[in-house]
Amino acid sequence: MAELKYGGFSLGHINARRNRRKAEAYWLGFLEGVLASESIENLEIESIRAEAAQLLCLFGDDDAADLIQDLDTAYADYHGEIYAVISGIVDYRSRSFNHEPEAKDRCNRFFGFCAGIACDGRLKVKEVEKLIGMIDQDTELVDDPRISGLRKVAAEAISDRHLSAEEEEDISEWIARLVGDSCADTGLPTYGNTPSIDGVLRDPATLVFENAGFVVTGAFSMAPRKVIESWIASRGGFVSKSVSRSTDYLIVAAIASRDWLHSHQGTKIIEASRGRPETRR
């Protein structure tokens, strides 16, 4: 058996395979979310293109390339044709995920679904019903307090079979806690986003370094993670590899790490969300 060294070829190959699987589960869920309204809306087109372009850029995905080409084709029944193309992709790609899927596959697919129904900045009752159905079919999802909170808000919102603008906004905010802001808000693909985390420290002047516990996660643009950790240590803070009761601050990069457990969160964010230490993003 090859020795799996950090940065070595064997480990890198395994991580690449896992990362592709993660992205494919997320993209499948996203397309399922787009289809949840049973039609393609004008405001969804650019979001669909952005997610497909992201998958194509990262993994050279053939279906993503074909979908982009179809989005640029002047079909007589444009929205009907795009709906049919996406339905075909979902039917084909779901085959590798429907037979005894792993928990992380189901989670990434659910995250994608959330992004898909929210990608146009609007929500419909039938989309929210399908969202609740996905949660109810997977008890492991409810273990995440953000998902159980989303389900509660969503169920209350559609109890009268109507969604007000305020109720749509409430549900969208809960979705953002899982997958970040929608493409309709940012113009960017959601895969690779970090979630909107409760308890974010807004005023950096209140940040305490001396004898405080820090955990750092994500891919930072300002400097490598080790450099950021050295800055913290030089100011009197203590840096740990994992979240624990001694963690005061979790520092999350704006860019998701490709090696996180899920598409939008790693184990550090999951543990912090459950324990709710102060969060600095």
WODALIN-V883426 format. One record per helix or strand. SS is the DSSP state (alpha for helix, beta for strand). FROM is the first residue (numbers start at 0). LEN is the number of residues. If there is no record, write none. Layout:
ss | from | len
SS | FROM | LEN
SS | FROM | LEN
This chain:
ss | from | len
alpha | 8 | 27
alpha | 41 | 18
alpha | 61 | 10
alpha | 77 | 16
alpha | 94 | 4
alpha | 102 | 16
alpha | 124 | 12
alpha | 138 | 4
alpha | 144 | 13
alpha | 164 | 15
alpha | 182 | 4
beta | 199 | 1
alpha | 203 | 3
beta | 212 | 5
beta | 218 | 1
alpha | 224 | 10
beta | 237 | 3
beta | 248 | 4
beta | 254 | 1
alpha | 266 | 9
beta | 277 | 3
